[in-house]
């Protein structure tokens, strides 16, 4: 009786392992594997996000180097201004792009926009 129970338990365990592993062993469906091409607006947004990330990372590294004494006060003052401008430019471009996308969505859905409410 115990041998039969052990065999049954082993078969049950093997079946569970196969059932859990089956999704990982199958080939993915071709349609779910397609990333597709980015359109121009998505590509531009991705470039803006990357520019923002580069600028903020450079600022963070500069501030860390300044705090640890790797960068002198004079060098820090020379380098921080352009990096802050780059970060601000990237953030402003993202905000403009986000505002344009929201305005396009409002027009498409028939919502009143700021220009239409001020002129009307």
BELQUI-V829632 format. One record per residue. RES is the residue in one small letter. PHI is phi in degrees with one decimal (999 if undefined). PSI is psi in radians with two decimals (NA if undefined). D_CENTER is the distance of its C-alpha to the mean C-alpha in whole Angstrom. Layout:
RES_PHI_PSI_D_CENTER / RES_PHI_PSI_D_CENTER
//
This chain:
x_999_-0.76_58 / x_-69.2_-0.56_55 / x_-67.2_-0.72_55 / x_-65.4_-0.65_54 / x_-67.6_-0.67_51 / x_-66.2_-0.73_50 / x_-64.6_-0.76_50 / x_-62.7_-0.73_48 / x_-65.6_-0.70_46 / x_-65.9_-0.73_45 / x_-65.1_-0.72_44 / x_-63.3_-0.75_42 / x_-65.3_-0.75_40 / x_-63.3_-0.71_39 / x_-62.9_-0.70_39 / x_-64.9_-0.72_36 / x_-63.1_-0.77_34 / x_-64.2_-0.75_35 / x_-62.4_-0.72_33 / x_-72.5_-0.66_30 / x_-80.8_-0.30_30 / x_-56.2_-0.77_30 / x_-61.4_-0.51_27 / x_-80.6_-0.37_26 / x_-89.6_-0.32_29 / x_-77.6_2.67_28 / x_-75.1_2.47_27 / x_-68.8_2.65_24 / x_-66.2_2.40_25 / x_-58.3_-0.63_24 / x_-72.3_-0.48_22 / x_-83.6_-0.18_20 / x_-93.3_-0.13_19 / x_-83.4_2.14_18 / x_-86.5_-0.46_15 / x_75.8_2.83_17 / x_-87.6_2.55_17 / x_-81.7_2.43_15 / x_-80.3_3.08_17 / x_-62.1_-0.71_17 / x_-66.2_-0.73_16 / x_-66.6_-0.69_12 / x_-64.6_-0.74_13 / x_-65.0_-0.73_14 / x_-62.9_-0.71_11 / x_-63.4_-0.71_9 / x_-63.9_-0.70_12 / x_-65.4_-0.71_12 / x_-64.1_-0.70_8 / x_-66.5_-0.70_10 / x_-62.8_-0.74_13 / x_-61.5_-0.80_12 / x_-63.6_-0.71_10 / x_-63.0_-0.78_14 / x_-65.2_-0.77_16 / x_-68.8_-0.63_15 / x_-66.0_-0.73_15 / x_-63.2_-0.70_18 / x_-62.8_-0.78_20 / x_-62.2_-0.75_19 / x_-66.0_-0.71_21 / x_-62.8_-0.78_24 / x_-64.5_-0.68_24 / x_-63.4_-0.80_24 / x_-62.9_-0.62_27 / x_-68.2_-0.74_29 / x_-66.1_-0.61_29 / x_-84.0_-0.09_30 / x_90.4_0.08_33 / x_-71.8_-0.58_31 / x_-113.2_2.27_31 / x_-72.4_2.90_34 / x_-60.4_-0.72_34 / x_-65.1_-0.79_35 / x_-64.3_-0.67_32 / x_-61.3_-0.80_30 / x_-62.7_-0.61_31 / x_-71.2_-0.63_31 / x_-89.9_-0.47_28 / x_-71.2_-0.60_26 / x_-60.5_-0.97_27 / x_-61.1_-0.62_25 / x_-67.3_-0.68_22 / x_-66.3_-0.68_22 / x_-63.3_-0.73_23 / x_-61.7_-0.76_20 / x_-65.2_-0.75_17 / x_-64.9_-0.71_19 / x_-61.8_-0.78_19 / x_-64.6_-0.74_16 / x_-66.5_-0.70_15 / x_-65.3_-0.69_18 / x_-64.1_-0.69_17 / x_-64.9_-0.72_14 / x_-64.3_-0.74_16 / x_-61.0_-0.79_18 / x_-63.7_-0.71_16 / x_-66.1_-0.70_15 / x_-65.5_-0.71_19 / x_-64.9_-0.70_20 / x_-65.8_-0.69_18 / x_-67.7_-0.68_19 / x_-65.3_-0.72_23 / x_-61.8_-0.70_22 / x_-65.4_-0.72_22 / x_-62.9_-0.76_24 / x_-63.8_-0.75_27 / x_-63.7_-0.62_26 / x_-91.1_-0.01_27 / x_79.9_0.29_30 / x_-79.1_2.62_29 / x_-70.8_2.36_31 / x_-98.4_2.95_29 / x_-61.1_-0.75_30 / x_-64.7_-0.70_32 / x_-71.7_-0.57_33 / x_-77.1_-0.55_34 / x_-75.5_-0.62_36 / x_-83.4_-0.32_38 / x_-96.8_NA_39
//
